[in-house]
Amino acid sequence: MNGGKFGIGTKEKPYLQNGGVTLHGGKNDEAMALQDVTLEAGSKIIANIGELKLFGKKRAHKMTRLLASCAKGDTTITVAKSLDLVKGDSLGLVATSFDYTANDFSTVEAYNSKTGVVTLTAGLKFYHYGAAKSTGEYFAGADMRGEVLILSRNLKIKGKKESTGHGCQILTADIMTEEGTMVEGQTMIDSIEMENCGVKNTENGAIRF
């Protein structure tokens, strides 16, 4: 977009249905160039030198905490009651051990809003601490319960998967026109999910805002 505008929803009236944009392109495809090849943007990209505004439906909760510890292989976890979790939502369980990579990405099979019990589609790969208070010497009394991130959003920017793992991206740039006028790119995004983005895809392969 060179000075143009593209938007889905507004801050005052966010987009409430399920929708999104799917980007296509391979790592070795011909790259897009902006402003007479002064900036090479690449492929599988939203290249913005105008105004890009994307506003999805806000989640009532973006994060909760475990109310009980869970072990490797468990298919249920206990979190807060009365959340807006539904079947198919993606969750991220943050590492609670000294291994910072011991994160779990799981999908909700069912959620009991009265008990806070979440049934997952697959077993966990790691242990996650859920006691309300730490008994450790240095952290006694601190709330050390594992964080559970609610990752799914109704509006998604998605890069179509390919074997090289080449992901999508959003580029916003300022350029100087031949007439000497500066064109400033602006991007405003809120409550958006980005899937298969970046060169390296994780198992879940998604970024949420």
C-alpha positions in Angstrom: 0.0 0.0 0.0 1.7 3.2 -1.2 -0.2 6.0 0.5 -3.4 3.8 0.5 -5.5 2.6 3.4 -6.6 -0.9 4.5 -8.6 -1.7 7.5 -10.8 -4.3 9.2 -12.8 -3.0 12.1 -12.1 0.2 14.1 -11.1 1.0 17.7 -14.6 2.0 18.4 -16.3 -0.8 16.5 -13.9 -3.8 16.3 -14.6 -6.7 13.9 -16.7 -9.3 15.8 -16.9 -12.2 13.3 -14.2 -14.8 12.5 -12.1 -13.6 9.6 -8.7 -12.7 8.4 -6.1 -12.5 5.6 -4.1 -15.4 4.2 -0.7 -14.5 2.7 1.0 -16.7 0.0 4.6 -16.8 -1.2 7.8 -18.9 -1.0 11.2 -18.0 0.4 12.7 -18.0 -3.0 9.9 -16.2 -4.8 10.6 -12.9 -6.5 10.8 -10.2 -3.8 8.6 -7.2 -3.7 10.6 -3.9 -3.9 9.3 -0.6 -2.6 10.1 2.8 -4.1 12.3 1.9 -7.0 14.2 -0.9 -5.2 15.4 1.2 -2.3 13.7 -1.2 0.1 13.4 -5.0 -0.6 10.3 -6.2 1.2 10.4 -9.9 0.4 7.5 -12.2 -0.3 4.5 -13.4 1.8 4.1 -9.9 3.2 1.8 -7.0 3.8 4.0 -4.1 2.8 2.5 -0.8 4.1 3.5 2.7 3.2 0.1 4.0 4.0 -2.4 3.2 6.8 -3.1 -0.3 8.1 -5.7 -0.7 10.9 -6.8 -4.0 12.2 -9.1 -4.3 15.2 -10.4 -7.7 16.4 -12.7 -8.6 19.2 -11.2 -8.1 22.6 -10.9 -11.1 24.9 -12.4 -10.7 28.4 -9.2 -12.3 29.7 -5.8 -12.6 28.0 -4.1 -14.5 30.8 -5.1 -16.6 33.8 -3.2 -18.8 36.3 -3.1 -22.4 37.2 -5.0 -23.3 40.4 -3.3 -26.6 40.7 -0.1 -28.1 39.5 -0.2 -30.3 36.4 2.2 -33.0 35.3 3.7 -34.1 32.0 1.0 -36.1 30.1 -2.0 -34.5 31.9 -4.9 -33.7 29.6 -6.7 -31.4 32.1 -5.7 -28.3 33.9 -7.5 -26.1 36.4 -7.7 -22.3 35.9 -10.0 -19.5 37.0 -13.8 -19.9 36.7 -16.1 -18.0 34.4 -13.5 -17.3 31.6 -14.6 -16.8 28.0 -12.8 -20.0 26.9 -14.4 -22.1 24.1 -13.6 -25.3 22.3 -10.7 -24.7 19.8 -9.0 -21.9 21.7 -5.2 -22.1 21.9 -3.5 -21.8 25.3 0.1 -21.2 26.2 1.4 -22.6 29.5 4.5 -20.6 30.5 7.5 -22.5 31.9 7.7 -22.7 35.7 11.0 -24.5 35.9 14.6 -23.4 35.5 14.3 -24.5 31.8 12.8 -21.5 30.2 12.0 -23.5 27.1 9.6 -25.8 29.0 6.5 -24.1 27.6 3.4 -25.9 26.5 1.0 -25.0 23.6 -2.4 -26.7 23.9 -5.9 -26.6 22.4 -9.1 -26.5 24.4 -11.3 -29.5 24.0 -13.8 -28.4 26.7 -14.0 -25.9 29.5 -16.2 -26.1 32.6 -16.9 -22.5 33.6 -18.2 -23.6 37.0 -15.2 -25.6 38.1 -12.4 -24.0 36.0 -11.4 -27.4 34.6 -10.0 -27.3 31.1 -9.8 -30.5 29.0 -7.1 -30.4 26.4 -6.9 -32.2 23.1 -3.5 -33.7 23.9 -1.3 -34.3 27.0 1.2 -31.7 28.3 4.8 -32.1 27.5 6.1 -30.5 30.8 5.3 -30.1 34.4 3.8 -26.7 35.5 3.6 -25.4 39.1 0.2 -24.3 40.3 0.4 -23.9 44.1 -0.8 -20.5 45.3 2.3 -19.8 47.4 5.9 -20.7 47.0 7.6 -22.7 49.8 11.1 -21.8 48.6 13.5 -20.1 50.9 13.9 -17.0 48.6 10.4 -16.8 47.2 8.3 -17.7 50.3 4.8 -16.1 50.1 5.1 -15.1 46.4 2.5 -16.2 43.9 4.4 -18.5 41.7 1.5 -20.2 39.9 2.1 -20.8 36.3 0.6 -18.4 33.8 -1.8 -19.6 31.2 -2.0 -17.3 28.1 -5.2 -17.3 26.1 -3.9 -17.0 22.6 -6.8 -17.2 20.1 -8.3 -14.1 18.5 -11.2 -13.9 16.0 -9.2 -11.9 13.4 -6.1 -13.6 12.0 -3.3 -12.8 9.7 -2.0 -16.1 8.4 0.9 -17.2 6.3 0.2 -20.3 4.2 2.5 -23.1 5.4 5.2 -24.3 3.1 8.1 -26.8 3.5 10.8 -24.2 4.0 9.1 -22.7 7.0 9.1 -19.2 5.3 6.6 -17.2 7.4 4.6 -14.1 6.7 5.3 -10.6 7.9 3.9 -7.1 8.2 6.3 -4.3 7.1 5.5 -0.6 7.7 7.9 2.0 6.3 8.3 5.7 5.6 9.5 6.7 2.1 10.5 9.9 0.3 8.7 10.5 -2.9 10.4 11.9 -6.0 8.8 15.3 -5.2 10.6 15.3 -1.9 7.5 14.6 0.2 7.8 12.2 3.1 5.0 9.5 3.2 4.7 8.0 6.7 3.4 4.5 7.1 1.1 3.8 10.0 0.1 0.4 11.5 -2.5 0.0 14.3 -3.4 -3.5 15.3 -5.3 -4.7 18.4 -6.6 -8.1 19.4 -5.1 -9.8 16.3 -3.6 -13.3 15.9 -0.7 -13.9 13.5 0.0 -17.5 12.5 3.0 -18.9 10.7 4.9 -15.6 10.9 8.7 -15.2 11.0 11.4 -17.4 9.5 11.4 -19.9 12.3 8.0 -21.5 13.1 7.4 -23.0 16.5 5.1 -25.9 16.9 2.3 -23.5 17.5 3.7 -21.0 15.0 1.6 -18.0 16.1 2.0 -14.5 17.5 -0.9 -12.7 19.2 -1.5 -9.1 20.0 
